[in-house]
């Protein structure tokens, strides 16, 4: 692994996160990246997760700017997860109403 890959943040590619390093994940006050989006295909199978975010607001702001690309990449549903306590905050569909 190259040095620049070890220090890179996980990146999103075709609606799926690919970890290329963990050194620079955003952190909350306790030093933990606590929110992430789980991605699901049309059959309900989890296909990946996004990068981790230090707050629910940060995760939701990221989603607001990326939901169309996720939908175009084949993601049908997403769920916001709190990694700190292991709970799913909510799940929603990306399908047009």
C-alpha positions in Angstrom: 0.0 0.0 0.0 1.4 3.4 -0.9 1.8 6.1 1.7 -0.8 8.3 0.2 -3.4 5.5 0.3 -2.8 4.9 4.0 -3.7 8.5 4.8 -6.7 8.8 2.5 -10.3 8.9 3.6 -12.6 6.2 2.4 -14.1 7.3 -0.9 -17.4 6.7 -2.6 -17.3 5.0 -6.0 -20.5 4.0 -7.9 -22.5 4.4 -4.7 -20.3 2.2 -2.6 -17.6 3.1 -0.1 -14.1 1.7 -0.6 -11.8 2.0 2.3 -8.4 3.1 1.3 -7.2 4.0 4.8 -8.6 4.9 8.2 -6.1 7.5 9.5 -8.1 10.5 8.6 -11.7 9.6 9.3 -13.8 12.5 10.8 -14.1 12.1 14.6 -16.6 13.2 17.2 -15.6 14.7 20.6 -14.8 11.2 21.9 -12.5 10.6 18.9 -15.0 8.3 17.1 -16.6 8.6 13.7 -20.2 7.7 14.6 -22.6 8.0 11.7 -22.6 6.2 8.3 -25.1 5.5 5.6 -25.8 1.8 4.8 -26.6 1.3 1.1 -29.1 -1.3 -0.2 -30.1 -2.5 -3.7 -33.6 -3.0 -4.9 -33.8 -6.5 -3.4 -32.9 -5.1 0.1 -29.3 -6.5 0.1 -26.8 -4.2 1.8 -24.2 -3.3 -0.9 -21.9 -1.1 1.2 -21.6 1.9 3.4 -20.4 5.4 3.0 -17.6 7.1 4.8 -18.2 7.8 8.5 -19.3 11.2 9.7 -18.8 12.8 13.2 -22.4 13.9 13.5 -25.9 13.1 12.2 -26.0 16.6 10.7 -22.8 16.0 8.8 -24.1 12.7 7.5 -27.4 14.2 6.4 -25.6 17.2 4.7 -23.4 14.8 2.7 -26.5 12.7 1.7 -28.3 15.9 0.5 -25.5 16.5 -2.0 -25.1 12.9 -3.1 -28.5 11.1 -3.1 -29.0 11.5 -6.8 -25.6 9.9 -7.6 -26.4 7.0 -5.2 -29.8 6.4 -6.9 -28.2 6.5 -10.4 -25.5 4.1 -9.2 -28.2 1.5 -8.3 -28.8 2.2 -4.6 -32.5 1.8 -3.9 -32.6 2.5 -0.1 -30.3 3.9 2.6 -30.2 3.7 6.3 -28.5 6.1 8.7 -26.6 4.2 11.4 -25.2 5.4 14.6 -22.0 3.4 15.0 -21.5 4.5 18.6 -24.6 2.7 20.0 -25.3 0.4 17.1 -28.7 1.7 16.2 -30.4 2.5 12.9 -31.7 6.0 13.1 -34.0 5.6 10.1 -34.2 4.0 6.6 -35.6 5.6 3.4 -36.1 4.8 -0.2 -34.4 6.7 -3.0 -37.2 5.9 -5.5 -39.2 8.7 -7.0 -42.6 9.1 -5.4 
